[in-house]
């Protein structure tokens, strides 16, 4: 059965601001792009050393930290109508079990301070790999702990009565600082060489978020993935060679896979990908 989504809508004035919880690789790039477009942006970090970097980019910088035992934040951070949550559960730290309780705390603060729109950055990992093409209407069948944590969190936010929730499910992220040529360079015996890749460039991640805000296209679920899905062995070998790195060696086989497609990106956003094919030049 297709999952339910929240269909409440509210207008967003361009002169209003947006708060971005989690200014890491994607969040900081998004915040900087929105500032350049004319938005007032508040950004959060858990690293005090990063505050000056954010302020230099004309981002209203806040130290915000939510933990099970305690939370630390300035109420002014939640003073915007739109809150974008960009803090995926960390695979290496076993954070999956504590992820939903953390988001519950954040949602409570958002409600307390009057946030009306939440944009949650999720992942196509919520679908798992079940040898099929998937769209936003496909059932959630995560096969990893982080995918399950994301799926549970999505459903909590979607059904929260106090705000409208927009879900953005990113495929694997590439771009400046995340060069796919380095992912498998020089390795051998890499499994599943025939599996299709599901990746998206940073520029398109930013472009989709900006289009959602501009079109007031809140309350929907969006899969965000480059529409070109070459085989892993083809893509990563070319990416390594392009970066003048040792080529990887894959096992020529097809195991578990998925192809991520979107119904809602063309329907609600009419968005054209800047990197629509991995045969095109792209910045890394």
ZIBELGI-V735999 format. One record per helix or strand. SS is the DSSP state (H for helix, E for strand). FROM is the first residue (numbers start at 1). TO is the last residue. If there is no record, write none. Layout:
ss=SS from=FROM to=TO
ss=SS from=FROM to=TO
This chain:
ss=E from=17 to=21
ss=H from=25 to=37
ss=E from=40 to=45
ss=H from=48 to=56
ss=E from=60 to=63
ss=E from=65 to=66
ss=E from=71 to=72
ss=H from=75 to=78
ss=E from=82 to=85
ss=H from=91 to=93
ss=H from=96 to=112
ss=E from=117 to=123
ss=H from=124 to=127
ss=E from=132 to=134
ss=H from=145 to=158
ss=E from=164 to=170
ss=E from=172 to=175
ss=E from=178 to=178
ss=H from=180 to=182
ss=E from=190 to=190
ss=E from=196 to=196
ss=E from=199 to=201
ss=H from=202 to=215
ss=E from=221 to=224
ss=E from=231 to=231
ss=H from=232 to=242
ss=E from=250 to=250
ss=E from=258 to=260
ss=H from=264 to=269
